[in-house]
Amino acid sequence: MARFLVAALFPPAVALPAAPDDTMRCANGRLVNVGMIDAEVVARCGEPKSRTLSERPVRTRGAGGGSIVVGTMRAERWIYERGQGQFDAALSFEDGKLVRLELLKTR
């Protein structure tokens, strides 16, 4: 009975998938968060090492069931060097809003 009680109180550990990063520390020590606008990120971290810009179509379902393009979305990917011993970071923006942070495992 005692073993059953211990097993019920301490179930086996389960590996959970890693959550995406929603906060990043810049080389100067300041933090940026998902949801900030591009001007806030530049004010806190300075200019990125590189920027890639693309325009993506925004689609919706049409009356006949197919999809139609209703506009475009500006997508940017910025790369920041974060300093000695830190991985670079890729920041993804959609229409000027930070939507994703990713640490790059290679330089």
Secondary structure as UniProt FT lines:
FT   HELIX           2..9
FT   STRAND          23..25
FT   TURN            27..28
FT   STRAND          31..33
FT   TURN            34..35
FT   HELIX           38..45
FT   STRAND          50..61
FT   TURN            63..64
FT   STRAND          67..80
FT   TURN            84..85
FT   STRAND          89..94
FT   TURN            95..96
FT   STRAND          97..103
//
